[in-house]
Every structure is written in C-alpha cells, then in structure tokens.
Amino acid sequence: MPRAWMVVAHHDDALLWGHGLLLRTLALGWEWTLVAMCVDRPRYQTYFDDYAQHLGVRHARHAFQNYQLGDCFSVNAADDMAVALRDSLGAERPDWVVSHSAKRRGEYGRHANHHEVLMTLWGLVPREQVIQFAYGQHYPADGMCTVADLDTSHFLPLTYAEQLDKLNWCMKAPDAGTSLVALGCPCPNPEGFQSSLDLPRPWVQRRVSAPT
C-alpha cells in the first residue's frame, strides 16, 4: 500500500487543507505519517493528538514557536527544525509527500511557519516530490472565502460524510471561535492541490478547457 507523509505547521492545518484526502486514502489502505511542527500550547497539543488518534495514523508533533509575521526562521532555528523533522520521519522514503504552499501568501494568507515547514521538508525530499495545498481567496460582499486556487492542478471533491467529519473537527478546535471567523470558509470543497506530478486517484486532475 502507498506510504505517505503530511507535514504541517499547526495543530489544525492537516484538518483544514487535507482532511478529506486523509479520510479517502486511509479507506484505501494508505499508511500516513502526520507531523505538526509548531504546536506550542498544551491545548493545541491535546487537540492534535486526539485528531491523529481519530484518524489512526502515526504522528509526531513539536513545540516550535507559532508566529505568523516576520521572516522565516527569525524565531525558530532552521537547523533545529530540520533535526526534529528528520527524527520524526525516519529514513524510510514515502511514495507521496503533502505540505504547505510555496506561494508567499500560503494557503489563505502569509504565515512564516508554513514556509518554514515547507523549506525544512525540502531539505529532506526533492522539491518536485512535495504536493502542495492549493488555496486562494476571493472576497464576496459578505467577506472572505477560502477556495480552491486558480493554480490548482488536482482536486478532491468531498462527500457529504467527509465534509461533515471535517466540519465537526473544525468545531472541536481550541480556537474554533476565532479561526473559523478569520478564514471565512475553512472547509473548501473540493480540496485543492498543486503538483507537477501525475497524481493517482483519489486526486482528480483539473480539467483544462480547450482554447477557442
């Protein structure tokens, strides 16, 4: 069965950007390792552990500092993050690797931790092997929404059951009251991914319209 890694910054990042993918591939027998690098508060640590146990996946977390603004590695040491991630993942190579976006804005806005994690991961695997969460923003009259980005190469439409499970876990998050408001729509459907690889099902390649 395929072996996969999902490496994220925070306690709820895997949930927000890849929960449907995790559910669908686990049902297919995939073996996942889930690592969160900047889980620096006890209530976030408890939430992440509960979430990973709910999924039944191998997981590890680290308590590097959570900060959004400023330069990458201005607070967390790059070498320390690299050692921690290497120790969590081990020497065995995965078939698939999923992590944050390389775009400066991240998935919904710039976050230093997201880029720190991606750059640390790039030190362990080739850049082109990393499948990136692909989300952008649009601004309807009633506020911000997070949707599959225009650069999305692959997506995964969620079933009703997958979306409901995702929403339930969003509501259980320690900071749900603030994060759900800040994101506007934290559970995009479909989930979006950007990759130069030919991704297998359950990913679905984006249809490109023929030129007119």
MDAnalysis code that builds the backbone (N, CA, C; Angstrom):
import MDAnalysis as mda
import numpy as np

u = mda.Universe.empty(636, n_residues=212, atom_resindex=np.repeat(np.arange(212), 3), trajectory=True)
u.add_TopologyAttr("name", ["N", "CA", "C"] * 212)
u.add_TopologyAttr("resid", np.arange(1, 213))
u.add_TopologyAttr("resname", ["MET", "PRO", "ARG", "ALA", "TRP", "MET", "VAL", "VAL", "ALA", "HIS", "HIS", "ASP", "ASP", "ALA", "LEU", "LEU", "TRP", "GLY", "HIS", "GLY", "LEU", "LEU", "LEU", "ARG", "THR", "LEU", "ALA", "LEU", "GLY", "TRP", "GLU", "TRP", "THR", "LEU", "VAL", "ALA", "MET", "CYS", "VAL", "ASP", "ARG", "PRO", "ARG", "TYR", "GLN", "THR", "TYR", "PHE", "ASP", "ASP", "TYR", "ALA", "GLN", "HIS", "LEU", "GLY", "VAL", "ARG", "HIS", "ALA", "ARG", "HIS", "ALA", "PHE", "GLN", "ASN", "TYR", "GLN", "LEU", "GLY", "ASP", "CYS", "PHE", "SER", "VAL", "ASN", "ALA", "ALA", "ASP", "ASP", "MET", "ALA", "VAL", "ALA", "LEU", "ARG", "ASP", "SER", "LEU", "GLY", "ALA", "GLU", "ARG", "PRO", "ASP", "TRP", "VAL", "VAL", "SER", "HIS", "SER", "ALA", "LYS", "ARG", "ARG", "GLY", "GLU", "TYR", "GLY", "ARG", "HIS", "ALA", "ASN", "HIS", "HIS", "GLU", "VAL", "LEU", "MET", "THR", "LEU", "TRP", "GLY", "LEU", "VAL", "PRO", "ARG", "GLU", "GLN", "VAL", "ILE", "GLN", "PHE", "ALA", "TYR", "GLY", "GLN", "HIS", "TYR", "PRO", "ALA", "ASP", "GLY", "MET", "CYS", "THR", "VAL", "ALA", "ASP", "LEU", "ASP", "THR", "SER", "HIS", "PHE", "LEU", "PRO", "LEU", "THR", "TYR", "ALA", "GLU", "GLN", "LEU", "ASP", "LYS", "LEU", "ASN", "TRP", "CYS", "MET", "LYS", "ALA", "PRO", "ASP", "ALA", "GLY", "THR", "SER", "LEU", "VAL", "ALA", "LEU", "GLY", "CYS", "PRO", "CYS", "PRO", "ASN", "PRO", "GLU", "GLY", "PHE", "GLN", "SER", "SER", "LEU", "ASP", "LEU", "PRO", "ARG", "PRO", "TRP", "VAL", "GLN", "ARG", "ARG", "VAL", "SER", "ALA", "PRO", "THR"])
u.atoms.positions = np.array([
    [0.836, -1.204, 0.000],
    [0.000, 0.000, 0.000],
    [0.874, 1.259, 0.000],
    [0.392, 2.358, -0.573],
    [1.184, 3.583, -0.592],
    [1.489, 4.084, 0.817],
    [2.683, 4.633, 0.958],
    [3.106, 5.251, 2.213],
    [3.217, 6.753, 1.962],
    [2.627, 7.562, 2.845],
    [2.579, 8.998, 2.603],
    [2.899, 9.781, 3.866],
    [3.433, 10.991, 3.660],
    [3.686, 11.934, 4.747],
    [2.819, 13.170, 4.527],
    [2.292, 13.724, 5.606],
    [1.717, 15.061, 5.587],
    [2.407, 15.846, 6.694],
    [3.137, 16.888, 6.295],
    [3.942, 17.679, 7.227],
    [3.392, 19.094, 7.244],
    [2.933, 19.542, 8.407],
    [2.268, 20.834, 8.523],
    [2.843, 21.623, 9.690],
    [2.413, 22.862, 9.795],
    [2.907, 23.731, 10.855],
    [2.108, 23.581, 12.149],
    [0.773, 23.582, 12.034],
    [-0.062, 23.776, 13.220],
    [-1.004, 22.606, 13.488],
    [-1.649, 22.683, 14.621],
    [-2.491, 21.590, 15.102],
    [-3.668, 21.281, 14.176],
    [-4.150, 22.291, 13.437],
    [-5.339, 22.092, 12.616],
    [-5.081, 22.215, 11.115],
    [-3.842, 22.367, 10.692],
    [-3.558, 22.568, 9.272],
    [-3.909, 21.343, 8.428],
    [-3.574, 20.168, 8.904],
    [-3.914, 18.955, 8.142],
    [-5.428, 18.841, 8.003],
    [-6.149, 19.187, 9.046],
    [-7.606, 19.148, 9.014],
    [-8.159, 20.122, 7.979],
    [-7.689, 21.367, 8.009],
    [-8.262, 22.405, 7.162],
    [-8.011, 22.152, 5.686],
    [-6.809, 21.683, 5.362],
    [-6.418, 21.632, 3.955],
    [-6.418, 20.224, 3.372],
    [-6.422, 19.181, 4.226],
    [-6.291, 17.844, 3.670],
    [-7.074, 16.756, 4.364],
    [-8.085, 17.111, 5.144],
    [-8.806, 16.092, 5.902],
    [-9.513, 15.091, 4.982],
    [-10.133, 15.595, 3.937],
    [-10.808, 14.697, 3.010],
    [-9.843, 13.743, 2.342],
    [-8.684, 14.247, 1.969],
    [-7.659, 13.388, 1.368],
    [-7.227, 12.298, 2.335],
    [-7.025, 12.658, 3.590],
    [-6.641, 11.666, 4.593],
    [-7.721, 10.598, 4.742],
    [-8.964, 11.029, 4.888],
    [-10.050, 10.061, 5.060],
    [-10.146, 9.110, 3.868],
    [-10.103, 9.675, 2.664],
    [-10.305, 8.866, 1.468],
    [-9.169, 7.859, 1.280],
    [-7.938, 8.300, 1.479],
    [-6.811, 7.407, 1.236],
    [-6.636, 6.388, 2.360],
    [-6.972, 6.769, 3.577],
    [-6.947, 5.785, 4.667],
    [-7.939, 4.664, 4.395],
    [-9.089, 5.004, 3.840],
    [-10.079, 3.984, 3.495],
    [-9.563, 3.052, 2.403],
    [-8.602, 3.555, 1.607],
    [-7.992, 2.738, 0.559],
    [-6.789, 1.942, 1.052],
    [-6.432, 2.133, 2.332],
    [-5.335, 1.375, 2.902],
    [-3.997, 2.081, 2.929],
    [-3.962, 3.370, 2.608],
    [-2.697, 4.102, 2.649],
    [-2.193, 4.204, 4.090],
    [-0.879, 4.239, 4.238],
    [-0.233, 4.423, 5.535],
    [0.308, 5.847, 5.623],
    [-0.204, 6.601, 6.585],
    [0.170, 8.010, 6.719],
    [1.023, 8.244, 7.961],
    [1.973, 9.179, 7.826],
    [2.656, 9.781, 8.964],
    [2.324, 11.267, 8.951],
    [1.756, 11.743, 10.042],
    [1.320, 13.135, 10.168],
    [2.222, 13.844, 11.183],
    [2.865, 14.930, 10.750],
    [3.776, 15.674, 11.618],
    [3.356, 17.135, 11.650],
    [3.232, 17.696, 12.851],
    [2.955, 19.124, 13.043],
    [4.126, 19.732, 13.811],
    [4.681, 20.802, 13.290],
    [5.954, 21.311, 13.801],
    [5.832, 22.440, 14.828],
    [4.757, 23.232, 14.794],
    [4.684, 24.433, 15.638],
    [3.454, 24.377, 16.534],
    [3.369, 23.326, 17.321],
    [2.237, 23.122, 18.231],
    [2.753, 23.442, 19.633],
    [2.656, 24.721, 19.993],
    [3.407, 25.202, 21.154],
    [2.566, 25.446, 22.401],
    [1.295, 25.020, 22.394],
    [0.455, 25.198, 23.577],
    [-0.195, 23.870, 23.936],
    [-0.356, 23.618, 25.239],
    [-0.897, 22.314, 25.655],
    [-2.240, 21.973, 25.042],
    [-3.164, 22.931, 24.944],
    [-4.485, 22.594, 24.408],
    [-4.408, 22.266, 22.917],
    [-3.461, 22.884, 22.199],
    [-3.258, 22.550, 20.796],
    [-2.634, 21.157, 20.662],
    [-1.725, 20.843, 21.557],
    [-1.088, 19.531, 21.537],
    [-2.104, 18.427, 21.780],
    [-2.974, 18.645, 22.742],
    [-4.023, 17.657, 23.030],
    [-4.942, 17.478, 21.824],
    [-5.313, 18.589, 21.207],
    [-6.192, 18.523, 20.031],
    [-5.522, 17.744, 18.902],
    [-4.267, 18.050, 18.613],
    [-3.565, 17.360, 17.531],
    [-3.459, 15.866, 17.808],
    [-3.138, 15.515, 19.035],
    [-3.046, 14.089, 19.385],
    [-4.396, 13.392, 19.208],
    [-5.462, 14.046, 19.665],
    [-6.803, 13.457, 19.528],
    [-7.182, 13.298, 18.059],
    [-6.834, 14.299, 17.246],
    [-7.156, 14.251, 15.825],
    [-6.419, 13.098, 15.135],
    [-5.137, 12.968, 15.412],
    [-4.350, 11.898, 14.790],
    [-4.840, 10.524, 15.244],
    [-5.208, 10.420, 16.504],
    [-5.726, 9.144, 17.005],
    [-7.083, 8.825, 16.386],
    [-7.890, 9.859, 16.141],
    [-9.161, 9.666, 15.445],
    [-8.929, 9.060, 14.063],
    [-7.899, 9.540, 13.380],
    [-7.574, 9.021, 12.061],
    [-6.894, 7.657, 12.136],
    [-6.216, 7.393, 13.249],
    [-5.471, 6.149, 13.386],
    [-4.168, 6.166, 12.625],
    [-3.478, 7.315, 12.604],
    [-2.241, 7.444, 11.846],
    [-1.051, 7.622, 12.789],
    [0.112, 7.231, 12.311],
    [1.361, 7.515, 13.012],
    [1.547, 9.031, 12.999],
    [1.925, 9.598, 14.138],
    [2.025, 11.047, 14.197],
    [3.111, 11.490, 15.160],
    [3.563, 12.716, 14.955],
    [4.543, 13.344, 15.841],
    [4.270, 14.844, 15.826],
    [4.593, 15.493, 16.923],
    [4.436, 16.949, 16.997],
    [5.629, 17.551, 17.709],
    [5.876, 18.803, 17.397],
    [6.971, 19.548, 18.009],
    [6.456, 20.902, 18.456],
    [7.155, 21.528, 19.375],
    [6.677, 22.753, 20.008],
    [7.480, 23.975, 19.571],
    [7.847, 24.034, 18.291],
    [8.459, 25.255, 17.792],
    [7.433, 26.382, 17.853],
    [7.939, 27.613, 17.953],
    [7.041, 28.730, 18.243],
    [6.132, 29.045, 17.065],
    [4.881, 29.312, 17.388],
    [3.870, 29.690, 16.413],
    [3.911, 31.204, 16.244],
    [4.311, 31.678, 15.058],
    [4.254, 33.105, 14.752],
    [3.970, 33.255, 13.268],
    [3.202, 34.259, 12.925],
    [2.778, 34.439, 11.543],
    [3.625, 35.441, 10.792],
    [3.953, 36.549, 11.410],
    [4.630, 37.638, 10.726],
    [6.136, 37.560, 10.927],
    [6.861, 38.300, 10.103],
    [8.315, 38.292, 10.183],
    [8.920, 37.310, 9.201],
    [10.240, 37.293, 9.164],
    [10.955, 36.420, 8.243],
    [10.957, 34.984, 8.740],
    [10.994, 34.056, 7.809],
    [11.121, 32.644, 8.168],
    [12.406, 32.412, 8.940],
    [12.346, 31.583, 9.944],
    [13.472, 31.217, 10.794],
    [14.024, 32.414, 11.577],
    [13.223, 33.463, 11.728],
    [13.648, 34.577, 12.573],
    [13.416, 34.277, 14.040],
    [12.565, 33.300, 14.332],
    [12.300, 32.883, 15.709],
    [12.716, 31.430, 15.911],
    [12.275, 30.555, 15.024],
    [12.640, 29.141, 15.103],
    [13.933, 28.895, 14.331],
    [14.807, 28.076, 14.892],
    [16.099, 27.796, 14.260],
    [15.938, 26.736, 13.173],
    [16.444, 27.053, 11.982],
    [16.311, 26.143, 10.844],
    [16.950, 24.790, 11.128],
    [18.127, 24.777, 11.714],
    [18.811, 23.511, 11.980],
    [18.034, 22.663, 12.970],
    [17.482, 23.295, 13.993],
    [16.711, 22.545, 14.987],
    [15.446, 21.946, 14.365],
    [14.794, 22.696, 13.495],
    [13.600, 22.172, 12.849],
    [13.942, 21.001, 11.927],
    [15.059, 21.107, 11.241],
    [15.475, 20.036, 10.336],
    [15.765, 18.752, 11.106],
    [16.441, 18.871, 12.227],
    [16.757, 17.688, 13.039],
    [15.480, 17.054, 13.573],
    [14.569, 17.886, 14.079],
    [13.314, 17.369, 14.639],
    [12.490, 16.655, 13.578],
    [12.391, 17.243, 12.393],
    [11.597, 16.628, 11.338],
    [12.241, 15.335, 10.855],
    [13.541, 15.330, 10.711],
    [14.244, 14.116, 10.281],
    [14.037, 12.992, 11.289],
    [14.103, 13.325, 12.562],
    [13.903, 12.300, 13.599],
    [12.472, 11.760, 13.562],
    [11.504, 12.611, 13.275],
    [10.105, 12.184, 13.261],
    [9.785, 11.293, 12.070],
    [10.416, 11.566, 10.940],
    [10.077, 10.854, 9.714],
    [10.909, 9.601, 9.499],
    [12.125, 9.576, 10.025],
    [12.968, 8.397, 9.850],
    [13.575, 8.327, 8.457],
    [14.228, 7.222, 8.185],
    [14.986, 7.081, 6.945],
    [14.172, 6.499, 5.801],
    [13.019, 5.908, 6.097],
    [12.231, 5.256, 5.056],
    [11.551, 6.302, 4.172],
    [11.690, 6.144, 2.861],
    [11.157, 7.124, 1.925],
    [9.692, 6.854, 1.614],
    [8.870, 7.915, 1.501],
    [7.444, 7.742, 1.209],
    [7.175, 7.695, -0.292],
    [5.987, 7.286, -0.631],
    [5.533, 7.356, -2.018],
    [4.992, 8.745, -2.354],
    [4.368, 9.390, -1.359],
    [3.757, 10.701, -1.577],
    [4.029, 11.593, -0.373],
    [4.220, 12.896, -0.635],
    [4.504, 13.876, 0.411],
    [3.599, 15.089, 0.196],
    [2.911, 15.528, 1.252],
    [1.976, 16.649, 1.161],
    [2.345, 17.694, 2.209],
    [2.334, 18.967, 1.809],
    [2.663, 20.018, 2.771],
    [2.106, 21.354, 2.285],
    [2.629, 22.440, 2.848],
    [2.111, 23.778, 2.606],
    [2.491, 24.309, 1.233],
    [1.889, 25.428, 0.892],
    [2.121, 26.072, -0.394],
    [3.448, 26.821, -0.405],
    [4.088, 26.823, -1.583],
    [5.314, 27.593, -1.757],
    [5.034, 29.066, -2.010],
    [3.791, 29.394, -2.280],
    [3.459, 30.790, -2.540],
    [3.618, 31.611, -1.263],
    [4.058, 32.809, -1.446],
    [4.310, 33.669, -0.288],
    [3.068, 33.844, 0.578],
    [1.891, 33.842, -0.050],
    [0.667, 34.081, 0.713],
    [0.250, 32.835, 1.500],
    [0.856, 31.688, 1.225],
    [0.433, 30.471, 1.893],
    [-0.919, 30.028, 1.383],
    [-1.677, 29.354, 2.225],
    [-2.963, 28.832, 1.787],
    [-4.066, 29.870, 1.866],
    [-3.997, 30.792, 2.797],
    [-5.056, 31.792, 2.950],
    [-4.486, 33.148, 3.300],
    [-3.211, 33.236, 3.452],
    [-2.523, 34.461, 3.824],
    [-1.120, 34.097, 4.250],
    [-0.212, 35.036, 4.200],
    [1.172, 34.719, 4.513],
    [1.311, 34.250, 5.955],
    [2.033, 33.152, 6.164],
    [2.313, 32.662, 7.512],
    [3.745, 32.129, 7.525],
    [4.588, 32.747, 8.350],
    [6.001, 32.374, 8.391],
    [6.185, 30.894, 8.696],
    [5.391, 30.369, 9.615],
    [5.536, 28.953, 9.990],
    [5.306, 28.026, 8.804],
    [4.334, 28.335, 7.951],
    [4.051, 27.476, 6.805],
    [5.270, 27.354, 5.900],
    [5.933, 28.482, 5.675],
    [7.097, 28.475, 4.798],
    [8.296, 27.824, 5.470],
    [8.424, 28.006, 6.764],
    [9.489, 27.309, 7.484],
    [9.364, 25.799, 7.328],
    [8.153, 25.310, 7.493],
    [7.919, 23.871, 7.404],
    [8.205, 23.366, 5.997],
    [7.727, 24.080, 4.988],
    [7.967, 23.645, 3.615],
    [9.459, 23.634, 3.294],
    [10.177, 24.668, 3.678],
    [11.609, 24.720, 3.385],
    [12.372, 23.637, 4.149],
    [11.932, 23.342, 5.359],
    [12.565, 22.257, 6.119],
    [12.331, 20.927, 5.426],
    [11.116, 20.724, 4.939],
    [10.803, 19.490, 4.229],
    [11.600, 19.377, 2.947],
    [11.777, 20.502, 2.241],
    [12.584, 20.494, 1.011],
    [14.021, 20.071, 1.271],
    [14.470, 20.181, 2.497],
    [15.809, 19.713, 2.829],
    [15.904, 18.198, 2.944],
    [14.739, 17.516, 2.988],
    [14.714, 16.061, 3.147],
    [14.293, 15.337, 1.879],
    [13.458, 15.958, 1.052],
    [12.970, 15.323, -0.161],
    [13.080, 16.319, -1.310],
    [13.129, 15.845, -2.560],
    [13.179, 16.766, -3.701],
    [11.956, 17.665, -3.739],
    [12.168, 18.907, -4.121],
    [11.070, 19.876, -4.136],
    [9.898, 19.403, -4.982],
    [10.212, 18.808, -6.140],
    [9.138, 18.418, -7.051],
    [8.307, 17.263, -6.511],
    [8.778, 16.603, -5.451],
    [8.014, 15.495, -4.880],
    [6.915, 15.978, -3.945],
    [6.997, 17.225, -3.487],
    [6.059, 17.723, -2.488],
    [4.790, 18.242, -3.155],
    [3.668, 17.644, -2.808],
    [2.340, 18.075, -3.269],
    [1.875, 19.173, -2.319],
    [1.544, 20.343, -2.866],
    [1.256, 21.498, -2.024],
    [-0.243, 21.779, -1.954],
    [-0.706, 22.125, -0.747],
    [-2.067, 22.612, -0.605],
    [-2.244, 23.826, -1.519],
    [-3.340, 23.897, -2.238],
    [-3.547, 24.979, -3.206],
    [-4.861, 25.683, -2.897],
    [-4.768, 26.799, -2.197],
    [-5.948, 27.589, -1.850],
    [-5.688, 29.049, -2.124],
    [-6.710, 29.750, -2.481],
    [-6.632, 31.182, -2.667],
    [-7.790, 31.852, -1.972],
    [-7.955, 33.142, -2.224],
    [-9.027, 33.901, -1.586],
    [-9.850, 34.621, -2.638],
    [-11.117, 34.736, -2.389],
    [-11.912, 35.709, -3.117],
    [-12.768, 36.427, -2.092],
    [-13.257, 37.596, -2.465],
    [-13.878, 38.480, -1.486],
    [-15.296, 38.844, -1.927],
    [-16.251, 37.978, -1.622],
    [-17.638, 38.320, -1.916],
    [-18.109, 39.443, -0.992],
    [-19.292, 39.922, -1.233],
    [-19.800, 41.067, -0.479],
    [-19.864, 40.804, 1.016],
    [-20.036, 39.525, 1.398],
    [-20.197, 39.227, 2.820],
    [-18.897, 38.802, 3.485],
    [-17.764, 39.003, 2.819],
    [-16.497, 38.721, 3.478],
    [-15.616, 37.771, 2.707],
    [-14.560, 37.270, 3.390],
    [-13.543, 36.443, 2.751],
    [-13.989, 34.998, 2.666],
    [-13.659, 34.331, 1.588],
    [-13.860, 32.894, 1.458],
    [-12.570, 32.247, 0.989],
    [-12.301, 31.074, 1.466],
    [-11.135, 30.313, 1.056],
    [-11.614, 29.236, 0.087],
    [-11.035, 29.204, -1.102],
    [-11.499, 28.303, -2.142],
    [-10.302, 27.662, -2.831],
    [-10.557, 26.648, -3.635],
    [-9.503, 26.059, -4.439],
    [-8.899, 27.135, -5.337],
    [-7.578, 27.238, -5.335],
    [-6.866, 28.295, -6.023],
    [-6.898, 28.088, -7.538],
    [-6.705, 29.161, -8.293],
    [-6.677, 29.074, -9.750],
    [-5.531, 28.195, -10.250],
    [-4.462, 28.089, -9.473],
    [-3.312, 27.284, -9.873],
    [-3.450, 25.811, -9.494],
    [-4.582, 25.446, -8.943],
    [-4.791, 24.053, -8.551],
    [-4.635, 23.122, -9.747],
    [-3.788, 22.116, -9.604],
    [-3.626, 21.131, -10.673],
    [-4.494, 19.902, -10.435],
    [-4.790, 19.619, -9.176],
    [-5.604, 18.460, -8.815],
    [-6.540, 18.860, -7.679],
    [-7.657, 18.202, -7.606],
    [-8.588, 18.479, -6.522],
    [-9.198, 17.178, -6.048],
    [-9.897, 17.272, -4.918],
    [-10.574, 16.118, -4.357],
    [-11.939, 16.554, -3.853],
    [-13.000, 16.250, -4.590],
    [-14.348, 16.597, -4.133],
    [-14.735, 15.749, -2.927],
    [-15.175, 16.401, -1.877],
    [-15.536, 15.690, -0.653],
    [-16.971, 15.186, -0.717],
    [-17.183, 14.024, -0.152],
    [-18.548, 13.532, 0.022],
    [-19.198, 14.267, 1.189],
    [-20.488, 14.114, 1.312],
    [-21.187, 14.734, 2.436],
    [-20.622, 14.249, 3.766],
    [-20.360, 12.953, 3.887],
    [-19.841, 12.402, 5.142],
    [-18.455, 12.953, 5.446],
    [-17.611, 13.085, 4.425],
    [-16.263, 13.630, 4.635],
    [-16.329, 15.092, 5.053],
    [-17.184, 15.856, 4.392],
    [-17.330, 17.268, 4.739],
    [-17.883, 17.429, 6.150],
    [-18.836, 16.613, 6.527],
    [-19.412, 16.696, 7.863],
    [-18.365, 16.373, 8.920],
    [-17.554, 15.346, 8.693],
    [-16.499, 14.996, 9.640],
    [-15.486, 16.132, 9.765],
    [-15.181, 16.756, 8.644],
    [-14.246, 17.883, 8.646],
    [-14.803, 19.055, 9.457],
    [-16.050, 19.380, 9.228],
    [-16.673, 20.477, 9.967],
    [-16.755, 20.177, 11.462],
    [-17.062, 18.952, 11.806],
    [-17.133, 18.572, 13.217],
    [-15.800, 18.778, 13.907],
    [-14.701, 18.389, 13.239],
    [-13.388, 18.566, 13.842],
    [-12.975, 20.029, 13.874],
    [-13.407, 20.799, 12.901],
    [-13.166, 22.244, 12.957],
    [-13.809, 22.856, 14.200],
    [-15.027, 22.439, 14.497],
    [-15.738, 22.997, 15.639],
    [-15.139, 22.557, 16.963],
    [-14.408, 21.455, 16.975],
    [-13.761, 20.982, 18.201],
    [-12.438, 21.688, 18.482],
    [-11.902, 22.397, 17.508],
    [-10.590, 23.019, 17.669],
    [-10.607, 24.031, 18.813],
    [-9.500, 24.148, 19.568],
    [-9.467, 25.059, 20.718],
    [-9.767, 26.505, 20.356],
    [-9.378, 26.931, 19.155],
    [-9.585, 28.324, 18.750],
    [-10.632, 28.432, 17.666],
    [-11.583, 27.522, 17.637],
    [-12.577, 27.493, 16.557],
    [-13.322, 28.818, 16.434],
    [-13.623, 29.440, 17.556],
    [-14.399, 30.671, 17.516],
    [-13.716, 31.786, 16.762],
    [-12.388, 31.838, 16.807],
    [-11.654, 32.886, 16.100],
    [-11.199, 32.424, 14.726],
    [-10.711, 31.191, 14.603],
    [-10.158, 30.751, 13.320],
    [-11.230, 30.597, 12.259],
    [-12.416, 30.117, 12.639],
    [-13.474, 29.957, 11.652],
    [-13.932, 31.311, 11.117],
    [-13.971, 32.306, 11.985],
    [-14.348, 33.643, 11.544],
    [-13.260, 34.229, 10.658],
    [-11.993, 34.038, 11.052],
    [-10.880, 34.614, 10.297],
    [-10.780, 34.025, 8.897],
    [-11.021, 32.730, 8.779],
    [-10.910, 32.078, 7.480],
    [-12.155, 32.257, 6.627],
    [-13.262, 32.545, 7.236],
    [-14.486, 32.740, 6.485],
    [-15.113, 31.429, 6.052],
    [-14.349, 30.601, 5.376],
    [-14.832, 29.298, 4.916],
    [-13.679, 28.314, 5.027],
    [-13.468, 27.712, 6.171],
    [-12.252, 26.929, 6.394],
    [-12.291, 25.522, 5.818],
    [-13.383, 25.131, 5.209],
    [-13.505, 23.756, 4.722],
    [-13.830, 23.729, 3.249],
    [-12.917, 24.119, 2.397],
    [-13.227, 24.149, 0.966],
    [-13.621, 22.767, 0.446],
    [-14.525, 22.775, -0.473],
    [-14.922, 21.552, -1.158],
    [-15.100, 21.903, -2.637],
    [-14.221, 21.426, -3.509],
    [-13.228, 20.388, -3.269],
    [-11.959, 20.929, -2.606],
    [-11.183, 20.006, -2.025],
    [-9.843, 20.354, -1.564],
    [-8.933, 20.486, -2.784],
    [-8.023, 21.452, -2.736],
    [-7.158, 21.725, -3.876],
    [-5.705, 21.406, -3.591],
    [-4.996, 20.959, -4.636],
    [-3.582, 20.590, -4.520],
    [-2.850, 21.020, -5.789],
    [-1.589, 21.386, -5.623],
    [-0.764, 21.783, -6.758],
    [0.444, 20.864, -6.832],
    [0.671, 20.288, -8.004],
    [1.796, 19.374, -8.166],
    [2.154, 19.254, -9.633],
    [3.445, 19.050, -9.878],
    [3.904, 18.737, -11.231],
    [3.846, 17.240, -11.493],
    [3.490, 16.466, -10.472],
    [3.415, 15.021, -10.599],
    [2.064, 14.600, -11.171],
    [2.033, 13.409, -11.721],
    [0.767, 12.813, -12.164],
    [0.201, 12.058, -10.970],
    [-0.738, 12.670, -10.289],
    [-1.221, 12.116, -9.028],
    [-2.288, 11.057, -9.275],
    [-2.264, 9.997, -8.487],
    [-3.248, 8.923, -8.667],
    [-4.588, 9.286, -8.042],
    [-5.608, 8.510, -8.309],
    [-6.851, 8.657, -7.578],
    [-6.585, 8.331, -6.104],
    [-7.231, 9.038, -5.157],
    [-8.478, 9.794, -5.347],
    [-8.308, 11.233, -5.827],
    [-7.051, 11.717, -6.032],
    [-6.914, 13.024, -6.649],
    [-7.537, 12.997, -8.034],
    [-8.124, 14.112, -8.431],
    [-8.700, 14.240, -9.765],
    [-7.992, 15.390, -10.450],
    [-7.454, 15.137, -11.644],
    [-6.744, 16.193, -12.346],
    [-7.725, 17.253, -12.816],
    [-7.299, 18.497, -12.703],
    [-8.164, 19.597, -13.103],
    [-8.396, 19.565, -14.604],
    [-9.614, 19.745, -15.014],
    [-9.930, 19.809, -16.429],
    [-9.537, 21.176, -16.976],
    [-8.807, 21.174, -18.053],
    [-8.395, 22.414, -18.688],
    [-9.206, 22.599, -19.960],
    [-9.854, 23.738, -20.069],
    [-10.696, 23.984, -21.236],
    [-9.850, 24.111, -22.498],
    [-10.356, 23.579, -23.599],
    [-9.654, 23.709, -24.867],
    [-9.699, 25.152, -25.337],
    [-8.619, 25.632, -25.974],
    [-8.615, 27.015, -26.455],
    [-9.676, 27.229, -27.517],
    [-10.229, 28.410, -27.540],
    [-11.274, 28.734, -28.518],
    [-10.703, 29.576, -29.645],
])
